[in-house]
């Protein structure tokens, strides 16, 4: 099952989930990629907003319930929203998925092939609790510091036996990866029995190319620029 979370209260970009990007609502990009995936038998949209629900249905997502208002606040984390969706389907339709694929609408440029690969990776490794999409960040954590007013800065990460690792060229530092969340897949048991979105055994699916997460207006303008240049679609 694919699950898309899209609440109506976006602050950074008003009505972000249905704002047009490349001529169609942001949400539509994710729905279309998911509908083309091999292993997503149902695509569920969890939203508290009627307008978002209507757009989701138009492009092929199921909206079998309205998300409760208490699960659509700024401070709401993903976990209780996922539990609500899974429990609602089991209670009202006597149906539960083996895997749940988390598809964030803020990643419109994900590849359908990555959705398929993530599911295959989890299915092929019984010890894995989940699969996360990860990529190299713009700045390595080995060149980051903790800093407070009036105190000396301290490196966030050090390398045993290496003095001033932060002064080394990036190419000589260990590779560290960021969780980009384009496609995350978890087992039903990870979510409901282990009460976690990922569990302890997380397999990495490495991403390449432009990794754009639409969180701010600057991100949006950058995405439009890349689309016009034909670099992503």
N, C-alpha and C positions, 0 to 999 in steps of 0.2 A: 504494500500500500504506500502511495505517496501522500505526504501531508504538507500542506502549505498553510502557514500562519500569516494572516494579513488583517491586522486590526485597522480601525478607521481613524485612530488618533495620532497620526504622524505629526510631529512638531517641526523637525528640521526641514522637511519638504511637505507642505500641505497636500493632502490627498495623494501621497506618493504612490500608493499601490495601483491607482488607476490613472495617474498622470501619463500622458502620451510620451512614449520614447520610440523613435523610429516609426511613428505613425500608428502605434497601437499601445494600449495600456501596459504599464510595466508588468502587471500581473500576468498578462497574456503571454509574454515571452516564456515564463516559467511553465505555464499550463501547456503550451505547445510542445516544449522540449520534453516534458514529462509524458504527455500523451503518445509521443513517438517512441518511448522507451520499451524495451522488450518485456520487462518483468513487473511493471506496475499495473496490477490488475484493477485497482481502484485509485482514483485521485481525489482526495478529500480536501476541501478548503474550509479552514476554521476562521471565521470572522464574526465580528459584532456589528458589521456595517452592511446595510441592505444594498447600497450602491456597489460595494465591492463584491457582494454575493451575486448580484445580477451580472456583473462583468465576468466573474468566474464561471457561472453557468453558461454564459454566451460562448465562451471558448472551450467548454467541455469538462469543467471540474464539477464534482458533486458538492452540494452544500446541504447536507441532510439535517443540520441543526444550526442554531444561532449561538455563537459563543457568549456565555454569560458575561455581564458587564464587569464583574469582579475579576475576570480573567483577561481583561483587555485594558488594564491600567498601565501607566508608564513603567511601573516597578515590577510588573508581572514577568516572571521568568518563563522560559519555554516549557520546562518540565510539567507543571500542572496543566498546561494547555494540551500537551500531548496525552497525558493521562485522561483528561476529560474526553478527548476525541475517541480514544481507544475504548474507554469504559462505556461511552454512549453507544458506540457501534455494537459492542457485545450485548449490552442490555436491551437495546431497541431493535437490533437486527440479528441477534444471535450469531454474530460474525466477528472474527478476530484475525488479524494478519500475522504471518510468521515474522516478517520484517517490516519496519517502518522507515521510509525514506524521507528525510527532512529536506525540503526544497524551499529555500528562502527566496522570496520574490525580489530581493535586492541583488540577486546574482542572475541577471537576465542573459548573460553570455555563456552560461555553463554549456557543456556539450552533452547531448543525449548519450553519446558513447561512454562518458564518464559515469552517468547514472547506471548504465548497464554493467560497467566494469566494477563499480563499487558493490553492487548486489552480488555479482559473481564472486568477488573476493570474500565477502562475508559467508556466502553459501559454501565456499570451498575450504573454509577454515573453522571447524567446530569449536576451537578454543577461543576464537575472537568474539568479543562482545559487540563490536561496532567497527565501522570504517569511517575515517575522517579524510576529507580532502585538504591537503596541506601544500604549501608552496614557500619558496624562499622570500623572506621579507625584504623591503627596500633597505633596511638598516639592520645589521646583525646585532643581537643582544650583547655580544662581546665588546661592542663599542658604545654601550649604554651605561648610564650612571644613576645612582641614587643621589639626590641633592636636596639639601634643606638650607634655608637662609642662615648664614653665620656658621655653617659647618663645612668641613672638607667633603668633597664628593667621594663616592665609593663606587667601584665598578659593580654592575648588577651580576655579572658572571665572570669568574676567573678560571684560568687553566692551571691545574697543579703543576708546579715546577717551571712555569713560564712567567717571568716578571713583565709587567706592562704589556699584557697580551693585547690590550686595546690600542697599542701603537703599531701592531703588526698590520701588514696589508690584508685586506679582506680575504684574498685568495688563500692565505695561509692559516686562516681561522677555521675551526670546525663548522660544518654546515648546521645551521639551526633553522627550523621550519615553523611557519606560522599556520595556525588553523584558520583557513579561509571559509570553510563552511558552504562551499558551492553545492556539495552533495554529501550528506551524512546519512549513514544507514545503521540502524540498530536492530537487534533482535527484540521480539515482543517480551521475552523473559528479562532482557536487560532493563527495559523500561518498567515493567510491572513487578517483577520479582526482585531484581537488584536495585530498583528504584533509582535508576540513573539514565541519563541520556546517552552515555557512552560506555559505562563499565570501566574496568581496569585494563582490559586487553583490547587496545585500539590499533587497528591496522591503518597504515598511511596509504592514501592514493595521491601520488605526486602530480601536481598541476604544473603546466608550463604556459608561457605566453602572458598576455595582459590579464591581470587578475583585478577586476573592477567590482567593488562593493559599493552600491549606491546608498550612502549614508548621509551625505551632505549635498547642498546645491552645487558645490564645486565638483564633487564626484559625478553628479548628473551632467553637468556641462562638459566634463572630460569624456564621459561615455558618448555623448552626442558628437563630440569632435572625432572620436575614434571611429564611430559609425560612418560619419561623412567621409572619412579618409579610407573607408573600406577595410580597416584593420580588424574589426570585430563585427559580428552580426548574430 
